[in-house]
Amino acid sequence: MLNVKNVLFRRKSVGELLGKKSGGDQLKKTLGAFDLVLLGIGAIVGTGIFILPGTVAANHSGPAIVFSFIVAAIVCALAGMCFSEFASSVPVTGSAYTYGYIVFGELIAWFIGWALLLEYGLAAASVANGWSSYLNALLAGFNLELPPAISGPFNPENGTYINVPAIAIVFFIAFLLTLGIKESTKFNTVMVFIKVAVILLFIAVGAFYVEPANWEPFMPFGFEGVVGGAALVFFAYLGFDAVSSAAEEVKNPQRNMPIGIIGSLFICTLLYVAVSLVLTGIVPYTNLNVSDPVSFAMQMIQQEWVAGVISLGAVIGMTTVILVMAYGGTRLLYALGRDGLLPKSMSELSPKYKTPVKNTWMFASIVAFCGGVVPLDRLAELVNMGTLLAFTMVSLGILFLRKDKSIPSGGFKVPFYPVLPIVSFLLCIFLISQLSAHTWIACGIWFVIGLIFYFSYGRKHSLLNKKM
């Protein structure tokens, strides 16, 4: 009779993971600290900075949204430090899934990986959907318009049947990823510089139109409003965890992974706080409940040309988010395939490009279908659940990782251990408790499907199963 604990919670040793990197098909080490910082900014700065500040300021925080961003950044920074310790100690692709395999065992690792697939897939699909909307708005500024039938998800009542722009951008990103991560990061670098320049333009122009009276009262909804706003703007930081997926393709990961994760979080927080201050200084927070608050603010002060540039920046910003989310998803599929939990084809690398071409196009096809056909306004909430579950497990996992004496010394360590990992764990649990009942139900269905797949395929084909 099989020992259930040994089968379902069998773990990988750090030595085994690091040793595996010396043989077989390998991802090329091409990324430095600067590449990782830009990858993080590319993932984080998108819809969060162009949409969230308006609705959160109007309904939850008021001008104190700057505190909401800071509180959310602290939560993310704590989780980011935990990710950094794992990534520098075990520089292997797979992000939180791989870390869970080390400290919790196979079944928990599978659930983390399944949750991350939900995050990366739906995030890329929903952002592709938003990208299409901003593209239509940008084209409208040039008196151009796409036919409604091909520019929205399936909804016959509204006259939309398929979102062709969303599908097109997903497949374009897939093509970039098949060429290699270095080529993809070159594209990401250009896009990040453009969108950061657009954000700095808004701050520079808007600063001259700030009316301090608009900041009064600064905290109209009290401290509860700040905390409630933090639970919402937390999702503006989603994506930095995808940086840890690059661990196996990073030069000197012990040094560069922490710089990439923490550095991108720090820079994005500065941008979010500056934009929020200028935004609420230009327009009273009560008037900011609009879908495009940054452009709206520029229109209020008759800076139409800046509003047009910001629309362009939003399109570019969302492009890099899709890129990094799709990258994280493909590398996760690669890790699952390499471990035998998914078919081996998911871990096959192209002889020419040394990238997982098969899984990239499969992942892109599913994302393109969701982004092009399925309305994702409510399903996008599931992105939050997948991310927070990963954060929770990684924060808790540090307590177990420190006990493993086989880990090479010299990597990044979370300071004030064990206090900060425990605080990070508790804060993530709190944010999970704030998610809606709809999200819990839909996520439960997703995990049931994952459980069925694991017991019907993954458990039998796992590489660890062959060693028992």
C-alpha positions as CSV (number, residue, x, y, z in Angstrom):
1,M,0.0,0.0,0.0
2,L,1.4,3.4,-1.0
3,N,2.2,5.9,1.7
4,V,-0.1,8.8,0.8
5,K,2.2,11.4,2.5
6,N,5.2,10.1,0.5
7,V,3.3,10.2,-2.8
8,L,1.4,13.5,-2.6
9,F,3.9,15.5,-0.6
10,R,7.1,14.2,-2.1
11,R,9.6,17.0,-2.4
12,K,12.5,18.0,-4.5
13,S,15.9,18.7,-3.0
14,V,17.7,21.9,-3.8
15,G,20.8,19.9,-4.8
16,E,18.7,18.0,-7.3
17,L,17.2,21.1,-8.9
18,L,20.6,22.9,-9.1
19,G,22.3,19.7,-10.5
20,K,19.6,19.3,-13.2
21,K,20.7,22.6,-14.7
22,S,24.0,21.2,-15.8
23,G,22.5,18.7,-18.2
24,G,19.8,18.4,-20.9
25,D,18.1,21.3,-22.7
26,Q,18.9,24.6,-21.0
27,L,17.6,28.1,-21.2
28,K,20.3,30.6,-22.1
29,K,21.6,32.9,-19.3
30,T,21.4,36.3,-20.9
31,L,19.7,38.7,-18.4
32,G,21.4,41.2,-16.1
33,A,20.0,43.3,-13.2
34,F,19.0,46.2,-15.5
35,D,17.0,43.8,-17.7
36,L,15.2,42.4,-14.7
37,V,14.3,45.9,-13.4
38,L,12.8,46.8,-16.8
39,L,11.1,43.4,-17.0
40,G,9.4,44.2,-13.6
41,I,8.4,47.7,-14.6
42,G,7.1,46.3,-17.9
43,A,4.9,43.9,-15.9
44,I,3.7,46.3,-13.3
45,V,3.1,49.7,-15.0
46,G,0.1,49.2,-17.1
47,T,-3.6,49.5,-16.4
48,G,-2.8,50.2,-12.7
49,I,-1.4,53.6,-13.3
50,F,-3.8,54.6,-16.2
51,I,-7.1,53.4,-14.7
52,L,-7.0,52.5,-11.0
53,P,-6.1,55.9,-9.4
54,G,-9.3,57.5,-10.6
55,T,-11.8,55.0,-9.3
56,V,-10.0,54.2,-6.1
57,A,-9.6,57.9,-5.2
58,A,-13.2,58.7,-6.0
59,N,-14.7,55.8,-4.1
60,H,-12.3,54.8,-1.4
61,S,-9.3,56.9,-0.5
62,G,-9.6,60.4,-1.8
63,P,-6.2,62.2,-2.2
64,A,-4.9,59.7,0.5
65,I,-4.7,57.2,-2.3
66,V,-1.0,57.9,-2.1
67,F,-1.0,56.2,1.3
68,S,-3.0,53.3,-0.2
69,F,-0.3,52.8,-2.8
70,I,2.4,53.0,-0.2
71,V,0.6,50.4,2.1
72,A,0.2,48.1,-0.9
73,A,3.8,48.6,-1.9
74,I,4.9,47.5,1.6
75,V,2.9,44.3,1.3
76,C,4.4,43.6,-2.1
77,A,7.9,44.5,-0.9
78,L,7.6,41.9,1.9
79,A,6.5,39.3,-0.5
80,G,9.1,40.5,-3.0
81,M,11.9,39.9,-0.5
82,C,10.6,36.4,0.1
83,F,10.6,35.8,-3.7
84,S,14.1,37.3,-3.9
85,E,15.5,34.9,-1.3
86,F,14.0,31.9,-3.1
87,A,15.1,33.1,-6.5
88,S,18.7,33.8,-5.4
89,S,18.9,30.6,-3.4
90,V,17.3,28.3,-6.1
91,P,17.8,30.1,-9.5
92,V,15.5,27.7,-11.4
93,T,12.5,28.6,-13.6
94,G,9.0,28.0,-12.3
95,S,8.7,30.8,-9.7
96,A,6.5,30.0,-6.8
97,Y,5.6,26.6,-8.2
98,T,9.2,25.5,-8.0
99,Y,9.7,27.0,-4.5
100,G,6.6,25.1,-3.3
101,Y,8.0,21.9,-4.7
102,I,11.0,22.3,-2.5
103,V,9.3,23.1,0.8
104,F,5.7,21.8,0.7
105,G,5.8,18.9,-1.8
106,E,4.3,18.0,-5.1
107,L,0.6,18.4,-4.5
108,I,0.9,21.8,-3.0
109,A,3.4,22.8,-5.7
110,W,0.9,21.7,-8.4
111,F,-1.9,23.8,-6.8
112,I,0.5,26.8,-6.7
113,G,1.4,26.2,-10.4
114,W,-2.3,25.8,-11.3
115,A,-3.1,29.1,-9.5
116,L,-0.2,30.9,-11.3
117,L,-1.4,29.6,-14.7
118,L,-4.8,31.2,-13.9
119,E,-3.0,34.5,-13.0
120,Y,-0.7,34.7,-16.0
121,G,-3.3,33.5,-18.5
122,L,-6.2,35.6,-17.4
123,A,-4.0,38.6,-16.8
124,A,-2.6,38.5,-20.3
125,A,-6.1,37.9,-21.8
126,S,-7.8,40.7,-19.8
127,V,-5.0,43.2,-20.5
128,A,-5.2,42.3,-24.2
129,N,-8.9,43.1,-24.0
130,G,-8.1,46.5,-22.4
131,W,-5.3,47.1,-24.9
132,S,-7.9,46.8,-27.7
133,S,-10.1,49.4,-26.0
134,Y,-7.3,51.9,-25.7
135,L,-6.2,51.2,-29.3
136,N,-9.8,52.1,-30.5
137,A,-9.7,55.3,-28.4
138,L,-6.3,56.2,-29.9
139,L,-7.5,55.5,-33.4
140,A,-10.6,57.6,-32.8
141,G,-8.2,60.6,-32.1
142,F,-7.2,60.2,-35.8
143,N,-10.8,59.8,-37.0
144,L,-10.3,56.1,-37.6
145,E,-12.6,53.4,-36.3
146,L,-12.6,49.6,-36.4
147,P,-15.9,47.9,-37.2
148,P,-17.6,47.1,-33.8
149,A,-18.1,43.4,-34.9
150,I,-14.4,42.7,-34.8
151,S,-13.3,45.0,-32.0
152,G,-15.0,43.5,-28.9
153,P,-15.6,40.1,-27.1
154,F,-18.6,38.0,-28.1
155,N,-21.7,40.0,-27.3
156,P,-24.4,40.0,-30.0
157,E,-26.5,42.5,-28.1
158,N,-23.7,45.1,-28.5
159,G,-23.0,44.0,-32.0
160,T,-19.5,42.6,-31.1
161,Y,-18.5,39.1,-32.0
162,I,-14.7,38.8,-31.9
163,N,-11.9,41.1,-30.6
164,V,-9.4,40.9,-33.5
165,P,-6.9,43.5,-32.0
166,A,-6.7,41.5,-28.8
167,I,-6.0,38.3,-30.6
168,A,-3.4,40.1,-32.8
169,I,-1.4,41.6,-30.0
170,V,-1.3,38.2,-28.2
171,F,0.1,36.4,-31.2
172,F,2.6,39.2,-31.8
173,I,3.9,38.8,-28.3
174,A,4.1,35.0,-28.8
175,F,6.2,35.5,-31.9
176,L,8.6,37.8,-29.9
177,L,8.9,35.2,-27.1
178,T,9.8,32.4,-29.5
179,L,12.8,34.5,-30.7
180,G,14.3,34.4,-27.2
181,I,14.1,36.3,-23.9
182,K,17.0,38.6,-24.9
183,E,15.1,39.7,-28.0
184,S,11.9,40.1,-26.0
185,T,13.7,42.2,-23.3
186,K,15.1,44.5,-26.0
187,F,11.5,45.2,-27.2
188,N,10.4,45.5,-23.5
189,T,13.2,48.0,-22.8
190,V,12.1,50.3,-25.7
191,M,8.4,50.1,-24.6
192,V,9.2,50.7,-20.9
193,F,11.3,53.8,-21.7
194,I,8.4,55.2,-23.8
195,K,5.7,54.6,-21.3
196,V,7.8,55.9,-18.4
197,A,8.5,59.0,-20.5
198,V,4.7,59.5,-21.0
199,I,4.1,59.2,-17.3
200,L,6.9,61.7,-16.5
201,L,5.4,64.0,-19.1
202,F,2.0,63.9,-17.3
203,I,3.7,64.6,-14.0
204,A,5.8,67.5,-15.5
205,V,2.9,69.2,-17.2
206,G,0.3,68.5,-14.5
207,A,2.5,69.8,-11.7
208,F,1.9,73.4,-13.0
209,Y,-1.9,73.0,-12.7
210,V,-2.1,71.5,-9.2
211,E,-4.5,73.3,-6.9
212,P,-3.7,72.4,-3.2
213,A,-7.3,73.1,-2.3
214,N,-8.2,69.9,-4.2
215,W,-6.3,67.9,-1.6
216,E,-8.7,69.0,1.2
217,P,-9.9,66.9,2.9
218,F,-6.8,64.7,2.3
219,M,-8.4,61.6,3.9
220,P,-12.1,62.0,3.4
221,F,-12.9,58.3,4.0
222,G,-10.7,57.9,7.0
223,F,-8.1,55.2,7.7
224,E,-10.6,52.5,6.6
225,G,-10.7,54.1,3.2
226,V,-6.9,54.0,2.9
227,V,-6.8,50.3,3.8
228,G,-9.7,49.5,1.5
229,G,-8.0,51.4,-1.3
230,A,-4.8,49.5,-0.6
231,A,-6.6,46.2,-1.0
232,L,-7.6,47.4,-4.5
233,V,-4.5,49.2,-5.7
234,F,-2.5,46.2,-4.5
235,F,-3.4,44.7,-7.9
236,A,-1.7,47.5,-9.6
237,Y,1.6,45.8,-8.5
238,L,0.7,42.4,-10.0
239,G,3.3,41.0,-12.3
240,F,6.6,41.5,-10.3
241,D,6.4,37.9,-9.3
242,A,6.8,37.0,-13.0
243,V,10.3,38.4,-12.8
244,S,11.3,35.4,-10.6
245,S,10.3,33.1,-13.6
246,A,13.4,34.4,-15.3
247,A,15.8,33.0,-12.6
248,E,17.2,30.3,-14.8
249,E,18.0,32.8,-17.6
250,V,19.8,35.3,-15.3
251,K,23.5,35.9,-15.0
252,N,24.6,36.0,-11.4
253,P,21.1,35.4,-10.0
254,Q,22.2,35.7,-6.3
255,R,22.9,39.4,-6.9
256,N,20.6,40.3,-9.8
257,M,17.3,38.7,-8.8
258,P,16.8,40.8,-5.6
259,I,17.8,43.9,-7.5
260,G,15.3,43.2,-10.3
261,I,12.4,42.4,-8.0
262,I,12.8,45.1,-5.3
263,G,14.2,47.7,-7.7
264,S,11.1,47.5,-10.0
265,L,8.7,47.7,-7.0
266,F,10.5,50.8,-5.7
267,I,10.5,52.6,-9.0
268,C,6.8,51.8,-9.7
269,T,5.8,53.0,-6.2
270,L,7.5,56.3,-6.9
271,L,5.6,56.7,-10.2
272,Y,2.3,55.7,-8.7
273,V,2.6,58.1,-5.8
274,A,3.7,61.0,-8.0
275,V,0.9,60.4,-10.5
276,S,-1.7,60.1,-7.7
277,L,-0.6,63.4,-6.1
278,V,-0.7,65.3,-9.4
279,L,-4.0,63.7,-10.5
280,T,-5.9,64.5,-7.3
281,G,-4.3,68.0,-7.3
282,I,-5.6,68.8,-10.8
283,V,-9.1,67.3,-10.5
284,P,-11.2,67.0,-7.3
285,Y,-11.2,63.4,-6.3
286,T,-15.0,63.3,-6.5
287,N,-14.8,63.9,-10.3
288,L,-12.3,61.1,-11.0
289,N,-14.6,58.1,-11.2
290,V,-13.9,57.7,-14.9
291,S,-12.2,54.9,-17.0
292,D,-9.3,57.1,-18.2
293,P,-8.5,59.5,-15.3
294,V,-5.0,60.5,-16.5
295,S,-6.2,61.5,-19.9
296,F,-9.3,63.1,-18.4
297,A,-7.2,65.3,-16.1
298,M,-5.2,66.6,-19.1
299,Q,-8.5,67.3,-21.0
300,M,-9.7,69.3,-18.0
301,I,-6.7,71.7,-18.3
302,Q,-7.0,71.9,-22.1
303,Q,-3.9,69.9,-22.7
304,E,-5.4,67.8,-25.4
305,W,-2.1,66.9,-27.0
306,V,-0.8,65.4,-23.8
307,A,-4.1,63.4,-23.4
308,G,-3.4,61.9,-26.9
309,V,0.2,61.0,-25.9
310,I,-1.1,59.4,-22.7
311,S,-3.5,57.2,-24.7
312,L,-0.4,56.1,-26.7
313,G,1.4,55.4,-23.5
314,A,-1.4,53.3,-22.2
315,V,-1.4,51.1,-25.3
316,I,2.4,50.7,-25.0
317,G,2.2,50.1,-21.3
318,M,-0.3,47.3,-21.7
319,T,1.8,45.7,-24.4
320,T,4.7,45.2,-22.0
321,V,2.3,43.8,-19.4
322,I,1.0,41.2,-21.9
323,L,4.6,40.4,-22.8
324,V,5.8,39.7,-19.2
325,M,2.6,37.8,-18.2
326,A,2.9,35.6,-21.3
327,Y,6.6,35.1,-20.5
328,G,5.8,34.0,-17.0
329,G,3.1,31.6,-18.2
330,T,5.3,29.9,-20.8
331,R,8.2,29.4,-18.3
332,L,5.8,27.9,-15.8
333,L,4.5,25.5,-18.4
334,Y,8.1,24.6,-19.2
335,A,8.8,23.8,-15.5
336,L,5.6,21.7,-15.2
337,G,6.5,19.8,-18.4
338,R,10.0,19.2,-17.3
339,D,8.8,17.7,-14.0
340,G,6.4,15.4,-15.8
341,L,3.2,17.0,-14.3
342,L,2.3,18.2,-17.8
343,P,3.1,16.5,-21.2
344,K,6.8,16.5,-22.0
345,S,6.1,18.6,-25.1
346,M,5.6,21.6,-22.8
347,S,9.3,21.5,-21.9
348,E,10.8,21.0,-25.4
349,L,13.1,23.7,-26.5
350,S,13.6,24.9,-30.1
351,P,17.1,23.8,-31.3
352,K,17.5,27.2,-33.0
353,Y,16.2,29.7,-30.4
354,K,16.5,27.6,-27.2
355,T,12.9,28.7,-26.2
356,P,9.8,26.6,-25.5
357,V,8.2,27.3,-28.8
358,K,5.4,24.7,-28.6
359,N,4.1,25.7,-25.2
360,T,4.4,29.4,-26.2
361,W,2.0,29.0,-29.1
362,M,-0.3,26.8,-27.1
363,F,-0.4,29.3,-24.2
364,A,-0.9,32.2,-26.7
365,S,-3.8,30.4,-28.5
366,I,-5.7,29.9,-25.2
367,V,-5.0,33.5,-24.1
368,A,-6.0,34.8,-27.6
369,F,-9.3,32.9,-27.4
370,C,-10.1,34.3,-24.0
371,G,-9.0,37.8,-24.9
372,G,-10.8,37.8,-28.2
373,V,-14.1,36.0,-27.4
374,V,-14.8,35.8,-23.6
375,P,-15.9,38.9,-21.7
376,L,-13.4,39.0,-18.8
377,D,-14.8,41.8,-16.7
378,R,-15.6,39.5,-13.8
379,L,-13.2,36.6,-14.5
380,A,-10.3,39.0,-14.2
381,E,-10.8,39.0,-10.4
382,L,-9.4,35.4,-10.4
383,V,-6.1,36.9,-11.3
384,N,-5.9,38.3,-7.8
385,M,-6.6,35.0,-6.1
386,G,-3.9,33.2,-8.0
387,T,-1.3,35.9,-7.2
388,L,-2.2,36.1,-3.5
389,L,-2.1,32.3,-3.1
390,A,1.4,32.3,-4.6
391,F,2.5,35.2,-2.3
392,T,1.1,33.4,0.7
393,M,2.9,30.1,0.0
394,V,6.2,31.8,-0.8
395,S,6.1,33.9,2.4
396,L,5.4,30.8,4.5
397,G,7.9,28.8,2.5
398,I,10.9,31.0,3.7
399,L,10.4,29.5,7.2
400,F,11.1,26.0,5.7
401,L,13.7,27.1,3.3
402,R,16.0,28.4,6.0
403,K,16.1,24.9,7.6
404,D,17.5,23.4,4.4
405,K,21.2,23.1,5.0
406,S,21.9,22.1,1.3
407,I,21.2,25.6,0.0
408,P,24.3,27.4,-1.2
409,S,25.3,30.3,1.1
410,G,25.8,33.9,-0.1
411,G,22.4,34.6,-1.6
412,F,19.9,37.3,-0.6
413,K,18.3,36.8,2.8
414,V,15.0,38.3,4.0
415,P,16.0,40.7,6.9
416,F,14.4,40.4,10.4
417,Y,13.7,36.7,9.9
418,P,11.3,35.3,10.9
419,V,9.2,38.4,11.6
420,L,8.9,39.8,8.0
421,P,8.0,36.5,6.3
422,I,5.3,35.9,8.9
423,V,3.9,39.5,8.6
424,S,3.9,39.0,4.8
425,F,2.0,35.8,5.1
426,L,-0.6,37.4,7.4
427,L,-1.1,40.4,5.2
428,C,-1.6,38.2,2.1
429,I,-4.2,36.2,4.0
430,F,-6.0,39.4,4.9
431,L,-6.1,40.5,1.3
432,I,-7.4,37.1,0.2
433,S,-10.3,37.5,2.7
434,Q,-11.3,40.8,1.0
435,L,-12.0,39.0,-2.3
436,S,-15.7,38.5,-3.4
437,A,-17.7,35.3,-3.0
438,H,-17.9,35.0,-6.8
439,T,-14.1,34.9,-6.9
440,W,-13.9,32.1,-4.3
441,I,-16.5,30.0,-6.1
442,A,-15.0,30.4,-9.6
443,C,-11.5,29.7,-8.1
444,G,-12.8,26.6,-6.4
445,I,-14.1,25.3,-9.7
446,W,-10.7,26.0,-11.3
447,F,-8.9,24.0,-8.5
448,V,-11.3,21.1,-8.8
449,I,-10.3,20.9,-12.5
450,G,-6.7,21.0,-11.5
451,L,-7.1,18.3,-8.9
452,I,-8.8,16.0,-11.5
453,F,-5.9,16.6,-14.0
454,Y,-3.2,16.0,-11.3
455,F,-4.7,12.6,-10.2
456,S,-5.5,11.5,-13.7
457,Y,-2.1,12.5,-15.3
458,G,0.4,14.4,-13.2
459,R,0.8,12.0,-10.3
460,K,1.5,9.1,-12.5
461,H,3.9,10.8,-14.9
462,S,5.8,12.9,-12.3
463,L,9.5,12.3,-12.5
464,L,9.6,11.8,-8.8
465,N,7.1,9.0,-9.2
466,K,9.6,7.1,-11.3
467,K,12.1,7.2,-8.5
468,M,9.9,5.6,-5.9
